[in-house]
Amino acid sequence: MPALTIVVSSDVERPEIVGTWRTEMTGLPGETTLTLKVSGTQVTGELMSDGMTTAIRSGEFNDRTIVFNFVAPDGSRMVTFSGKVSGDELAFTRSVRVRDGGLGGGGGLLGVRGVNEFVAVR
């Protein structure tokens, strides 16, 4: 299973989730950047990887928990990320739903073979 490292940058006055998260996965080229913003309980942002940008389709932040979705660029997959903040850690789980007749993608964050659990640290 690929290793995942995430670095968070955020301002103290913003919710703990807000900021830019950078990932480096063993076995995959380049860096993946996840940028999160929060307005009330609504989460917006984008995933940038391999020269492609994918916007968060829907997201919510409530009681130290974040849930957001991406649709893969080819439209074949809906990927849901759920995270829980505890101190200086954000523990994520990830699930992928492939539409009927759709492609599974590869081992990146939007593919079916990507990591399903990872921890972000500040």
Summary of the structure (lengths in Angstrom):
residues: 122
radius of gyration: 13.7
end to end distance: 22.9
largest distance: 44.9
contacts: 355
relative contact order: 0.19
helix: 0%
strand: 57%
